[in-house]
């Protein structure tokens, strides 16, 4: 698909690292499947992936014992 951000590049399947910040906590989720623009790098996540990311971030916020938490993405 054509990138809606830069309007130049086409997207292709890849993996992206996503970072959430909640107060003093930083949550990093690696290897998230996405469509990524070849020109600007803008990632696009499907609805199921977005829902899973939100769930992982919420769960991680409750589990965190430090200010930085790194997790690998895994489909539900």
C-alpha positions in Angstrom: 0.0 0.0 0.0 1.1 3.6 -0.5 2.4 5.3 2.7 -0.2 7.7 4.1 2.6 9.6 5.9 5.1 10.5 3.2 2.9 9.6 0.2 6.0 8.5 -1.6 6.9 5.0 -0.5 5.2 1.6 -0.6 4.9 -0.5 2.4 6.3 -4.0 2.9 6.1 -6.6 5.7 8.7 -6.3 8.4 9.1 -6.0 12.2 9.2 -2.9 14.3 10.2 -2.0 17.8 7.4 -0.1 19.7 8.0 2.1 22.8 5.4 3.1 25.3 5.9 5.6 28.1 3.6 5.5 31.2 4.8 8.0 33.8 8.3 7.0 34.7 8.0 3.6 33.1 9.3 2.9 29.6 8.0 -0.3 27.9 9.8 -1.5 24.8 8.2 -4.3 22.7 10.4 -5.8 20.0 9.7 -7.7 16.9 6.2 -6.4 16.3 4.8 -7.4 12.8 4.0 -4.4 10.7 3.7 -3.0 7.2 6.7 -0.5 7.0 7.2 2.2 4.4 10.3 1.6 2.4 10.9 5.4 2.0 10.3 6.9 5.4 10.0 3.9 7.8 6.5 4.7 9.1 5.0 1.5 10.5 1.4 0.4 10.1 -0.1 -2.1 12.5 -3.3 -4.1 11.8 -6.1 -4.1 14.3 -5.3 -7.4 16.0 -1.6 -6.3 16.4 -2.6 -3.0 17.8 -5.0 -4.6 20.3 -2.2 -7.0 21.4 0.3 -4.2 21.8 -2.2 -2.3 24.1 -2.7 -5.5 26.1 1.1 -6.2 26.4 1.7 -2.6 27.5 -1.1 -2.7 30.1 0.1 -6.1 31.5 3.7 -4.9 31.5 2.9 -1.8 33.5 1.5 -4.0 36.2 4.5 -6.4 36.2 7.3 -3.9 36.0 9.8 -3.9 38.8 12.1 -1.3 37.1 11.7 1.8 35.1 12.5 0.1 31.8 10.9 -3.2 30.6 11.8 -4.9 27.3 9.5 -7.6 25.9 9.3 -9.6 22.7 6.0 -9.4 20.8 4.0 -12.7 20.7 0.6 -13.1 19.2 -2.1 -14.0 21.7 
